[in-house]
Structure formats: C-alpha cells, structure tokens
Amino acid sequence: DAGITQSPRHKVTETGTPVTLRCHQTENHRYMYWYRQDPGHGLRLIHYSYGVKDTDKGEVSDGYSVSRSKTEDFLLTLESATSSQTSVYFCATRVSYNSPLHFGNGTRLTVT
Amino acid sequence: AQSVTQLDSQVPVFEEAPVELRCNYSSSVSVYLFWYVQYPNQGLQLLLKYLSGSTLVESINGFEAEFNKSQTSFHLRKPSVHISDTAEYFCAVSLNTGFQKLVFGTGTRLLVSP
C-alpha cells in the first residue's frame, strides 16, 4: 500500500545483537513512523520523522534509534536486542499532518 | 495528551447481524478520528476518517462511524456483517493542530461466524 516496503519480513536474532529494520517508500511522503504492535497494547509509536534528518522520539523509544538520510528510507535500529523487543514492527507514512497513515506489511522480529 | 479507549477486545457476531465497535477518546482540544482495519498478516488499512463537517462518515464497504463530541465517542457500526469482515479494528486519534502523532487504541477483534 502506498509503495511501502519493509525488510526483512521476518527475522530471528539473539539477545544482545544489533538489528536494523528498513522501510522504503516510493510516494515521496514527508512523514514516516515506526510502530510496534503487541497483544493488548495496540500500536505504540517508537520514533517518527518529519523530514530528512529530522526525527523525534515516540512513547516507547528506549533501546531504539532511527535514521533518515533520504526521503524514501527510514531505518530502525535495535542497538542491543532484548527479548522484550520481540514484536511486529510497522512502518507508516503520511502526506501531511491531517492525512491518514499508510502502512507497510510489517516485520515480525523474534529475539531469542 | 490524547488517548483512545476500545473497551471490547473481542466481539463475536453471526453473519448478517449488526455490529457496533466502541471507541472513546480523551482530548482537551479538537481532534481528527480514524478507524483502521487489519487483516491477518497484513498492515493496517484506513477504513474511514473524521476530519470536520458531517459527524457521520461512511466507508465503501458498508461501515459507518459517528463523531459524538459530547460523549467523546467515535463508534463503528455495520448493519449486516459478512464473514470477510473478520479482522482487527483500531480506532485512532490525533490533535487537529499542526503536526501531531496518531495515537491508537488497543484494537477490537471482530469474529464473524456463519
């Protein structure tokens, strides 16, 4: 949807290793977001970006960092993965502040 | 800060029966409201939205939601559900001033059985 590709789609990693998830969009949307989805919590915002090199923290940003060097790419890095970061991660984009979000299909991350 | 409450985590219903999924929000200022649907192993898709104007909004597949400012609610309804409506539904809210983050509820799983 809206040309959003998340990679990888599935990943299993060990505790303590760094992990980078990639979100690539082809719609030239200004705003990009990373959410995590967990049962009973819905979607919670990790980080977001309102332009190239402009990023900010969401409500559950501890243990995560992001980078946006190009409009089309938004990277999420788990600096040292923990089991509590096992989740499904969704990238989303938005044209403007009052437009709906467009979501990718998610990345299922398992930290063992 | 704004927040969203979806009281029902799961709603079972028979095919062709009506359904209402409840959403209440909390905000001290005006908001935009959204309903998203998530089918298994997929991302969320926009179902409908309220930005301004008519308080009753409709989707192309028969869902509707009504913005009720006095009750701070945005309940989702459908008069007759299909098996294919089985999915998880998320209500979301953002403030309508400047750049604002979208805050999601915890979701309601709609289970339609024959």
Interface residues (C-beta under 8 A of the other chain):
Chain A: D1 I4 Y31 Y33 Y35 G40 H41 G42 L43 R44 L45 Y48 Y50 G58 F90 A92 Y97 N98 P100 L101 H102 F103 G104 N105 G106
Chain B: Q6 S9 Y32 F34 Y36 N41 Q42 G43 L44 Q45 L46 K49 L51 F90 A92 S94 N96 G98 F99 Q100 K101 L102 V103 F104 G105 T106 G107
